[in-house]
Amino acid sequence: MRQHNSNTIDMHTTGMKKQGTRTTGPRMSGRASAKERITVSLSKERVRFLKAHSGRRGAPSVSAYVERLVADDQARAELEELSAHTALYYDSLSTKEAEEQNAWGELSEAALAVKME
């Protein structure tokens, strides 16, 4: 990560290219570890926080720390979306379908209990 001035930082991130933006540096096609450079403007306070906490959290760089923060937030958002879809599915079941699902669940729990003994 490179700091241009006290409020702007360049970070390497994965898959965060905005439509119509230009990236710099070589692109690694077909590799999961490909990074794209983006520029983010942050307050001095946020930059100090990132620098201080990246080392405390075991990240090798501020870029790695920011990438971890984004990945954690993405995972949280995906889990929330999955939970919402799951709730919609179960809410859409008829009484008979819900009872059948419950019976399958009880059968699975019983089979696991026997296997764990």
N, C-alpha and C positions, 0 to 999 in steps of 0.2 A: 504494500500500500504506500502511496506517495501523497504527501500533503502539499498542496499548491499554495495555499495561504491558510490562515488560522481557521477558516470555515469550510473549506472544500477539500474532499479527499477522493482519491481514485481507489476503487476496490475491484478485485477480480471476483466475479460471482458466476454461478452456473445458471444458465437459462433465464436470465433476467433482462433480456434485450427488449426494449420498448419498440413498438411499431414506429418506423420512420426515423430511428436513431442510428448513428454511425458508431461502430466500434473501432478501436485501434488495436494494433498488435496482431500477431499470427493467430489464425483460427485452426483448431484441431478438429477436423471433421470425423464423425463416427466414434469418438471416444467419450466415455462418460465423464472424464475429468476435464473436459474442455471448459475454459474459463473465458468470460467476456469482461472487458474493462468498462466500468461505468463511473460517472462522476456524481458525487452526492454532496450537497451543501448542508452542513450541520452547524449548529451553534458551537461556540468554543467550549461550552460546558459539556455538550454531548461528545465532542472529540476527546476531551480530557477523560470522560467516563469510559469511552471505548478503549482508550490506551491503557488506563489503569486496570480495567476489569479483564481485558483480553489475557494478560499475563496471569492474573489470579485464577482464571478459569482454565488454565492449561492450554490455551490456544497459541500456536506458534507465531501468529501475527494478528493484527487487528482485522485484516481481511478474513482470515479463517474464523475469527470470533463473530464477525458480522454474518458470515455465511451460516454459521451454526445457529445464530439467533433467527435468521430468516427461515432456515430449515425447520427449527422447532416451531415457529409460528405457522409455517405451511402444514406441518404434521398436525398441529392442533386444529387448524381450519378444516383439513381433510377429515379428521375424526369427527368434528362437529357436523360436517356435511353427511358423513356416513350414518351418524346417530340420527340425524333428522330423516334421512331416507328410510332407515330401519323403523323408526317410529311411525312414519307414514304407511309403510307396508303393514305393520301389525295393526294399526288403527283402521286399515281398510278391510281387514278380515271380517267375515261374517262370524256369528257366534259359533256355528258349527266348525268353521275353519280354525278359529282360535282354540276351541277345545281339542281339535285334532293336533294342532301344533303343541299344545300343552302336554298331551299324551305322549307325543314323540319325545319331548323334552324330559319327561319323567322316566321314560324307558331308557333314554341315554344316560341319565344320572344313575339309574339303577345298575346299568351295565358297567359304568365307570367305577361305581362303588365295589362291585364284585371283582373287577379287575385289580383294584388297588389292595384288596385283602390278601 
